[in-house]
Amino acid sequence: MNKIELLINNYPVKIELTQGRIKPRVACLGPEGTYTEAARWELLGNYLDEMDAVFLPYNATVVQAVEAGDYDIGVVPVENAIEGDVVEVLRELNHTRRITILGETILGIQHMLIGWPGFEISEIHSHPQALAQCRTYLLNNYPQAKQEPSSSTTAAVELARNNKQIAAIAGRRAAQIYNVPILAEDIGDVKGNSTRFLMLGRGETKPTGQDSTALVFIVPESNRPGMLARCLTVLASYDINLTKIDSRPTGIMRQYAFWVTIDGHIENDTVKQGINDLETTYCSSLRILGSYRKAELPAGARDPGTINGQ
């Protein structure tokens, strides 16, 4: 199988291409002008000139297509600083078995209200996450307007371009691409908003000293008091720092999978030993979703030390 090596966040990542393919294929949410397209550029930059870059209509479709081998690389949003997890992406990642997380980037998000001045706005369209992130602004300024979800922020701008009673919430670049005026800038309810994006594919990474490892595990006796605490104590006993934890449905009522992100790379001895101990001691299943170079926060993103004035 053909492999290529790319520098992602200035560190090498090896990517396996689908058999018989020479030129990598990369997919992300479209159409042109989405925040995800900006994340794709942050991750892949000038490599895009040497790739077949395609837009797909949904984030879930991107994950499915990369898992199927139709594309070698996928870029998807996974977490927003205000609204939390992008559920459709986590749901699809739960079904993957061939792909892994190879990289991440974090983008600052500034939402614009995009539409035509001088017309009454009856509907406001955007991706559900963007609508939620501007909830207070919309209630205060457009309480009568109907809020309509779209497949992407840019798809909403396409609608607004052709209907002067529709406004869209999207980024500045989408307004520029479709030549629709910006009615209001930076309308998000919380300033310093950011979204984390993942680069998915088949391949491998090496430790950089600034890594994250994502894993998902199921504890068969999760109804026993303290079982989750015991699992986390195993990781703590190896001095492994936990940075994120979620529970996700498994399809069985009252059974949940725990999604955990930790500091360190799976090739680090302590991380490998800690995860092995966790798996053999408590888990009915455990899967590594990927080890990858940790992204830096963008300029202007909210620092945890300043939240609530602290």
C-alpha positions in Angstrom: 0.0 0.0 0.0 1.3 3.4 -0.9 2.2 5.8 2.0 3.0 9.5 2.0 4.5 11.5 4.8 3.2 15.0 5.6 4.1 17.6 8.2 1.0 18.3 10.3 1.5 21.0 13.0 5.2 20.8 11.9 5.5 17.1 12.8 5.6 14.1 10.4 2.5 12.0 9.9 2.5 8.9 7.7 -0.8 8.4 5.7 -1.7 5.2 3.9 -3.4 5.7 0.6 -6.1 3.4 -0.8 -4.6 0.6 -2.9 -3.8 1.8 -6.4 -4.2 5.5 -5.5 -1.2 7.8 -6.0 -2.7 11.2 -5.5 -4.3 11.6 -2.0 -8.0 12.3 -1.8 -9.3 14.6 1.0 -12.8 15.4 2.0 -14.5 17.9 4.3 -17.9 19.6 4.7 -18.9 21.9 1.9 -19.6 23.9 0.0 -16.7 26.2 -0.3 -16.4 28.7 2.6 -17.2 26.6 5.6 -15.1 26.8 8.8 -14.1 23.2 8.1 -12.6 24.3 4.8 -10.5 26.8 6.8 -9.4 24.0 9.2 -8.5 21.9 6.2 -6.2 24.6 5.0 -4.7 25.0 8.5 -3.9 21.3 8.6 -2.8 20.6 5.0 -1.9 24.0 3.6 0.1 23.9 0.4 -0.3 20.0 0.2 -3.8 20.7 -1.2 -2.3 21.6 -4.5 -1.2 17.9 -4.8 -4.4 16.4 -3.6 -7.9 15.8 -5.0 -9.9 18.0 -2.5 -13.7 17.4 -2.4 -16.6 18.9 -0.5 -19.3 16.6 0.9 -22.7 17.6 2.2 -22.5 16.3 5.8 -19.8 15.8 8.5 -21.1 12.2 9.0 -20.7 11.5 5.3 -17.0 12.6 5.5 -16.3 10.1 8.3 -18.2 7.3 6.5 -16.4 8.0 3.2 -12.9 8.0 4.8 -13.7 4.8 6.6 -14.8 3.2 3.4 -11.6 4.2 1.6 -13.3 6.5 -0.8 -11.0 9.2 0.6 -7.7 9.0 2.3 -8.1 12.0 4.6 -11.1 13.7 6.2 -11.3 16.9 8.2 -14.3 17.2 10.6 -15.3 19.4 13.6 -15.5 17.5 16.9 -15.8 20.0 19.7 -16.9 23.6 20.2 -15.8 25.7 23.2 -19.5 26.8 23.8 -21.8 24.1 22.5 -19.5 21.1 23.2 -19.3 17.9 21.2 -20.4 17.7 17.5 -22.6 14.6 18.1 -22.9 13.5 14.5 -19.1 13.1 14.3 -18.7 11.2 17.5 -21.6 8.9 16.5 -19.9 8.0 13.2 -16.4 7.6 14.9 -18.0 5.1 17.1 -18.6 2.9 14.1 -15.2 3.2 12.5 -12.6 0.4 12.7 -10.1 1.3 9.9 -9.3 4.9 10.5 -7.6 6.9 13.3 -7.1 10.5 14.4 -3.9 11.7 12.8 -4.0 15.4 13.7 -6.0 18.3 15.1 -6.3 22.1 14.8 -8.3 24.7 16.8 -9.8 27.7 15.0 -11.1 30.9 16.4 -14.8 31.3 15.4 -16.5 34.6 14.5 -20.0 34.4 13.3 -21.5 37.0 10.9 -25.1 37.7 10.1 -25.2 37.7 6.3 -28.1 39.0 4.2 -29.6 41.9 2.3 -30.0 45.3 4.0 -33.4 47.0 3.7 -35.4 43.8 3.7 -37.5 42.2 6.6 -35.8 39.0 7.7 -38.3 36.2 8.2 -35.9 33.3 8.4 -32.3 32.8 9.7 -30.5 29.7 8.4 -27.2 28.1 9.5 -25.7 24.9 10.8 -27.3 23.9 14.1 -24.1 24.5 16.1 -23.8 28.1 14.7 -27.5 28.8 15.5 -27.0 27.6 19.1 -23.8 29.7 19.5 -25.7 32.9 18.5 -28.9 32.1 20.5 -29.0 35.2 22.7 -28.2 37.6 19.8 -31.0 36.1 17.7 -33.6 36.3 20.5 -32.7 39.9 21.3 -32.5 41.1 17.7 -34.7 38.8 15.6 -37.2 37.3 18.0 -39.8 36.8 15.2 -37.5 35.2 12.7 -37.7 31.5 12.2 -34.4 29.7 12.8 -33.8 27.0 10.3 -31.0 24.4 10.4 -28.9 23.8 7.3 -26.2 21.3 6.4 -23.5 23.9 6.7 -23.0 27.6 7.3 -22.1 28.1 3.6 -25.2 26.3 2.4 -27.1 28.8 4.4 -25.4 31.7 2.6 -26.3 30.1 -0.7 -29.9 30.3 0.3 -29.6 33.9 1.5 -28.0 34.9 -1.8 -31.2 34.0 -3.6 -33.8 35.1 -1.1 -33.7 38.6 0.4 -36.0 37.6 3.3 -33.5 34.9 4.5 -30.3 35.7 6.5 -27.5 33.3 7.2 -25.0 32.9 10.0 -21.5 32.0 8.6 -17.9 33.2 8.5 -16.6 36.3 6.7 -15.1 34.3 3.9 -18.5 32.7 3.0 -20.0 36.2 2.6 -17.1 37.2 0.4 -17.3 34.1 -1.8 -21.1 34.5 -2.4 -21.0 38.3 -2.5 -23.7 38.7 0.1 -23.4 41.7 2.5 -22.6 41.3 6.2 -25.4 42.8 8.3 -23.7 42.3 11.7 -20.3 41.1 12.8 -19.1 38.7 15.5 -22.6 37.9 16.8 -21.7 34.9 18.8 -23.0 35.0 22.4 -19.5 34.3 23.8 -16.4 36.1 22.5 -13.2 34.1 22.0 -15.2 31.1 20.7 -13.2 28.3 19.1 -13.8 24.9 17.5 -11.5 21.8 17.4 -11.2 19.9 14.2 -9.8 16.4 13.6 -7.8 15.0 10.6 -8.9 11.4 10.1 -7.3 8.7 8.0 -5.3 5.5 7.9 -1.7 6.0 9.1 0.6 6.5 12.0 2.2 9.2 14.1 5.2 9.4 16.3 5.6 10.9 19.8 6.4 14.7 19.8 6.3 15.4 23.5 3.1 17.4 23.1 0.6 14.7 22.2 -3.0 13.6 23.0 -4.4 10.1 22.9 -8.1 9.5 22.4 -9.7 6.2 23.5 -13.1 4.7 24.0 -13.9 1.9 26.5 -16.8 0.0 27.9 -17.0 -1.2 31.5 -19.3 -4.3 31.8 -20.3 -3.5 35.4 -20.9 0.2 35.0 -23.8 0.1 37.3 -21.5 -0.8 40.2 -20.7 2.2 42.4 -17.3 3.6 41.8 -16.4 1.7 38.6 -15.7 4.8 36.6 -13.6 6.2 39.4 -11.6 3.0 39.6 -10.9 3.2 35.8 -9.7 6.8 36.2 -7.6 5.8 39.2 -5.7 3.3 37.0 -4.7 6.1 34.7 -3.9 8.4 37.6 -1.6 5.7 39.1 0.6 6.0 36.0 0.6 9.8 36.3 -1.5 10.1 33.1 -3.4 13.4 32.8 -7.0 13.3 31.8 -8.1 16.2 29.6 -11.6 15.2 28.5 -14.2 12.6 29.3 -17.7 11.9 27.7 -20.2 9.1 27.8 -21.8 7.9 24.6 -24.7 5.5 24.0 -23.8 2.0 22.8 -27.2 1.0 21.4 -27.9 -1.0 24.6 -30.1 0.8 27.1 -28.2 1.9 30.3 -24.9 0.9 28.8 -22.5 3.6 27.9 -19.1 3.9 26.3 -16.6 6.3 27.9 -14.7 8.5 25.5 -11.5 9.8 27.1 -8.7 12.0 25.9 -5.4 11.9 27.8 -2.0 13.6 27.6 0.7 11.5 25.9 1.3 9.2 22.9 0.3 5.5 22.8 4.0 4.8 22.1 5.0 6.3 25.4 5.8 3.5 27.9 3.7 4.9 30.7 0.7 5.6 28.5 0.9 2.1 26.9 1.2 0.5 30.3 -1.6 2.5 31.8 -4.0 1.8 29.0 -3.1 -1.9 29.0 -3.7 -2.1 32.8 -7.1 -0.3 32.4 -8.1 -2.7 29.6 -7.1 -5.9 31.3 -8.5 -4.9 34.7 -11.9 -3.3 34.0 -12.9 -3.1 30.4 -14.9 -5.5 28.2 -13.6 -3.5 25.2 -11.2 -0.7 24.6 -10.2 1.0 21.4 -7.5 3.6 20.7 -9.0 6.3 18.4 -5.6 7.9 17.8 -2.5 9.6 19.1 -1.7 13.0 17.6 0.2 16.3 18.1 -1.8 18.6 20.4 -3.0 21.8 18.7 -2.2 25.2 20.1 -5.1 27.6 21.0 -5.6 30.3 18.5 -5.0 34.0 19.3 -8.0 35.4 21.1 -9.4 32.0 22.3 -10.6 32.0 25.8 -8.0 30.9 28.3 -9.3 28.5 31.0 -7.6 30.8 33.6 -9.8 33.8 32.6 -13.2 32.1 32.6 -15.6 33.6 35.1 -13.2 36.4 35.8 -10.6 34.1 37.4 
